[in-house]
Amino acid sequence: MKDYHISRHNSFYTIGLNYKKADAHIRGHFSLDEAAMENLLVQAKAIGIDGLLATSTCNRTELHGFAQHPFQLIKLLCDNTKGTVEEFQDVAYVYKNNDAISHLFRVGTGLDSQILGDFEIISQLRQSFNRSKKHGIANPFIERLCNSVIQASKRIKNETEISSGATSVSFASVQYILKNVKDISDKNILLFGTGKIGRNTCENLIKHTQNSHITLINRTKDKAEKIAGKFNLVVKDYGDLQTEIRNSDILVVATGAQSPTISKEILYPKKPLLILDLSIPKNVADDVSEIENVTLIHLDHLSQMTDETLERRKQFIPQAEHIIEEVKRDFIQWLETRKFAPVIKALKKKLNTMKDEELDYQSKKISDFNTKQADVISERIIQKITKQFANHLKDANGDADDSLALIQKVFQLELNSQ
């Protein structure tokens, strides 16, 4: 990437792991919460990385950025999570330059999602970019790439039916409940955690189960009350959690903590209890499944569910891939123009120097010389000349390097090093 004058580092990498090779337990080891992501970006900037995105969802954790070697990014990830380099190497992937660009396009457009066509990742990508920009670690390449992926995502959502039908982790959990619980409208449902997945699950529960016996609990009670007010639901204090679980038939856990929030010690069910854990890392301890009358289902199991909606979505993959290629081609074309940006900048500087020298000479030679008017005219001519050169370089294709060398030689240009 050094020819593109974007980063002091030569290569753009994606390092990460996802649901394909890493189970929920391992993904939990490499999960980044908000504080860890902030700290990671600060550390990255301190070691000279000048372009980086960090994304962490229930399905994947990835770093996309410029580095001398991918191990710089791997070390940053391991230093800010519970994961080790050895664990990472067993399940991870590393992509470089064009492969890394292509991978981010597939991730951001839902083609690489655990549930095909799940577009929740795009809002997380926006958040990642805004976080990097806040820390001054989102260079022009990162910004343009994010905008291109977002553009592709919008087009795929609008021009194809790959996201048609309600299918997401939150909807899959409700599907599971509908298929496995009889008389669902009469059951007591407790939703613990009201983040984004919790909110979406709550909406799907109300829409599809016709159940009015839904109780919300969140560590921060006012967040639960906002959602409860919208749907006229009951909110209980965090201190009532154990009691409410005993009264529930179904417990949906979407707390997003870094360690289990539901343990074996707090469960004393007096009737069959279905627990759905929608969190990464797991927020329900594994040994909970040992309790009699308790059925524990994790989101990895829910995401493996296939139905007619998902099968129908698959037929739109070629159309989505065609859109990705179109948008990616525009991005690569923009990237190619970065090769000659320093030459055009140096050319403009050279022409401006020549202009200033000539105007100074003419102002001394001609008594009534209109310097201001001459400056305006000269500036317009310079703009047209540099634009002509830029257009030529854009259209030069394989001859662009020769043209760049010739322009530098003719005008004796000195380029600033990256």
N, C-alpha and C positions, 0 to 999 in steps of 0.2 A: 504493500500500500504506500510505500515511500514516494512513488511517482505522483501521488495525488495531493501531496502537500497538505495533509489533514492532521496527521499526528506525528509526534517525534518517534513513535514506534512503527516498525515496518509492517506489522500484521494485525489483522482484526480476528479475534477468536470468540467462539461460543464454547463455554465449558458448563457442563451440568449433568443432571440425572432426572429421569422421569418415571412414570408409572410402568413403562414397558419392561424395564429391567430391575427397577428398585421397588420393593414392596413398601407398604405404608410405614413399617417400622424404620427402614433405612431412610426413606424420604423424610421422616420425622427428625432423624439425626442431622439432616442438612437443611432443615427449615429455617428461614430467616424471618424473625419478627421485625417490627418497625425500627426498634432501637438498634438491632444488629445490622440492618441495612444501612442506617445512617452512619454507624461506626465503620462499616466496611468501606463506604464511599470516602469517608475522611482518611482512612488508612491508604486507600488507593491513590488519592491525590497526593498524599505525603510521599509516596514512593515514585511519583512522577507519571502515573497513568493519567492521560488527558481525555479519555473518552470511555465511559463505562455505564452500562445498565445492569441493575440487579433486580431479578424477578423471582418471587417465591410464592407458589400457590399450593393447593392441596395435591396437585398432580405433578409438579416439577419445581426444581430450583435451578436457575441458570444465571450465569454472568456473561454479558456480551460486551467485549471491550478490546482496546488496543493494548498490546503488551509485547515485550521483547520475547517472552516465552510463555506458553499457556500455564506453566507451573506457578507463575506469579498470581494468576487468577485463582488457581486451585488452592494455593496457600491462603489467599484472602478469604475464600469460602470456608475452609477448614478452621481458620483462626477465629471465625465469627459464628461457628455452629458447634454442635457436639460431634460432628462427623470427623473421621480421620482420612488421611490420604489413602491408606490401604483400602478402606471401605469404598472410597470414591472410585478408585481404579477398578474395582470389581464390577461396578454398575454404570460407570459414567460414559460420556461421549465428549469428544473435542472436535470442533469444526473450525476451519480456517478460511478467511477471506470470502470468496464467492460461496463456498459451502455454508459458511456461517450466516451469510446474508440470506441465502435460500431457506435455511432452517428457521430463521426468525420470521420470515414471511409465512411459512406453514404454521408456525405456532400462533402468530398473531391473527391468522384468518380462520382458526378453528379446525384446520385440517389435521393437526397433530394433537388435538384435544383427546382426552380419555373418552369423552362422549362427542362424536363427530358433530361439528357445527355449533359447539358451545362457544359463544362469543364473549363470555365473561372475562376472558383473558385480555381483551383489548382495553378494558378500563384499567386493568392492572398494569398494562404496558404504558398507558398514559401516566399513571401514578409514578411508575419507575422513571420515566423521562423527567417529570416535574421534580422528582427527588434529586436526580442527577444534575439538573439545571440549577437547582437551589445551591448545590455544593460546587458549582462551577466545573463540573466534570462531564458536561454534555457538549462535545464539539460539533461543528457543522455536519460532519458525517452522521453522528448519532441522531441529531435532530432531523436531518433529511430522511434517514432510514426509518425512523419511527413514524414520521408523517406519511411516508410511502406505504408502510405496512397498514396504518390506520385507513388510508385511502383504499387499499386493496380490500380490507375488511368490510368497509362500507359498501363497496361495489358488489362484493360477493353476497352480502346480506340483501342488497336491493335488487340485484340482477339474477340471482339464483334462488332456489328453494331449499338450499342446504341447511337452513336453520328453521325450516317449516315444522310445525308441530311442536308441542311443549316437551323438550327433552333436555334435561340438565341434571346435575347431581341432586339438586333440591327436588326436582320433579320425579327423578328416578326413585327417591326415597318414598315419595307419596305413592308411586306406582307399586312399590313393594308392599306397602301397608295395605293398599286396596286389594292386592292379590292374595295376601296371607292373613288378613285379619277379618273375621266375620263380624257383621253388625257394627261396622266402623263408626257409624253415626252415634252409637251409644257408648263408645269407649272414652275413657278419660286420657287425654293427651297432654303431656308436659313437654314444653320446648325450653331447653336450657341453653341460653346463648342467643343474642339477637343481633349478631353482625350481619353481613350481607347474605351469607348462605342461610342463616337463621331466618332473616326477614323473608327471603324468597320461599323457603320451606313453609313458613307460616301462611303466606299467601296461597301457596299450592294446596295446603291442607284445607284451608277454608273453602277454596274454590271447588275441590274435587271430592271431599269427604262429607260435606254437608254436616260437619260436626261443630257443635257450639260449646263443647266441653274442653276447650283448649286453654291451658294455663301457661303463662310466660314467667320465666325467672332469668334475671341477668344480674351480674355482680353490681353493675351500675343500674339502679332501678329505673331512673328516669328514661333511659334508652328503651327499656321494655314498655314503659308506660306510653311512650309516643306511638309505638306499634299497636299496643293494646287499644288505645283510644281510636285508632283508625278502624279497627275491626270489632270493637266492643268486646274485648277479651279480658280475662282475669289476670292480674299481676300479683305475684307473691314475693316476699322478701327472700334474699339469698339464704337467710338463716332458716327458712322453711323448706329448704331443698329436700332434706331427708324425709320429712313428713309427706311432702307432695309426691315424691317418688313412690312411697308406699301406697298412695291412693291412685296411682296411675296404671293404665294398661299399656301405654306406649310412652317411651322417653326418647326424645330426639335431642342429641347433644351436638351443638354447633358453637362451642366456646372459643375455639382458636387459641388455646393456651399452649405453652411449650411443654407441659407435663400433664398427666391425667387429672381431670377435674372430678371424675366419677371413679371411685375405688370400691373394692369388694367390701370394705369395712362399713360403708354407709348404706349398703343395700340389704334390706330385710323385707323382700316382697311378700305380700300376703296372698298374691294371686299371680298368674302368668304375666310376665313383663317382657315386652319387646323393646330392646334398646338399639337405636340407630346412631352410630357415631359418624358424623359428617366432617370430622376434623383431621388435619395433618399438622403436627404429629397427632397420633391417637390421643383422644381426650378421655377415653374409657379404658381402664386397665384391662389387659388380656384375661386375667384370672377371674374377672366378673362372669365370664361364660361358664365357670365351674359351679355357679350358684344354681340350685334347682329352681325350675320355673322361669329362668332367665334365658332369653335368646338374644345374642349380640350379633349385630350385622354392621360391618364397616363399609365406608363408601367405595372401597375397591371392589367389593362384591356387587354393590349397586351399579357401578359403572360398567360392569360386564354384562348387564342385562341388555338383551337385544329385543327389539320389537319391530313392528311394521314401520314405525316412524324412522328409526335409524336405517333400516334397509332401504327405505325410499330415499333417504338423504344421499346414500352412496352413489346414486345415479348422477348426482350433480357435481361430483368431484372433478371430472374432466373440465367442466365449464368453469369451476372455481380455479383450477390450475391454469387455465388459459388467461383468466383475469390477472392472476398473480404474475404470470410471465410478461404480460403487457406492462403492468405497473413496475415490475422489477427492471424491465428493459429501459424504461424512462429513468429509473434511478441510476442504473449503470451508465446511461448516456450522460446524466448530470455528473457522475463521478469522473467520467473520462474528460469532461471539460475542466476538471480541477488540475489536470496535467499541465494545461497551458495558462492557467490563471496567473502564476508568477511572471510569465513572459509578457502577457498582456499588461499586467500591472507595471512591470519595468519599462515596457514600451511607452505607456501613457506618461510615466514619470519623465522619460527621455524627451518625449515630444513637448511636454510642458516646460522642461528646461530650455529647449530650443526656442519655444514661444517667448518665454520670459526674456531671454537674451535678445531676441529680435525686436520685441516691443521696447526694451530699454534703449536699443540702438536707434530705432526710428523716432522715439520721443526726444532724443537728443539732437537728431538730425533735422527733424521737421518741427517748426515752432508751434504750429497749431494742431499738432498730432493728437487725435482723440484716443487716448490710451484705453479708456473704459470700453468704448465701442469695439475697438480692435481686439481687446481681450475676450469679449463675448463671441465675436466671429471666430477667433482662433480656437476657442474652447469647443465650439460646435464642430469645427473641422476635425479637431483631435478626436472628439467622440465618434464621428463618422469613420475616421481612419481606423481607430481601435476596434470598432464594431465590425468593420469589413474584415480585418484580420481574424477576429474571433469567429465570425461566421465561416471563414475559409478553413480554420482549424477544426471546427465542428464537423465540416463536410469532408475533411481530408482523409478520414478513416485510417488506413494503414500508413499513409504518408504524413501524418501529423507530426511525428518525431523529426522527420527531415525538414518540414516547414518550420518547426520551432527552432531547429539549429540554424537555419538560414536567417530567420528574423533576428536571432541573437547576434549572428555574425555581421549582418548588414548594419544594424543599429548599434553594435558594440555594447550590448546590454549586460549589466551586472545584476545577477539575481541574488536576492537575499536567501540564505540557506534556511531550511525549516528549523 
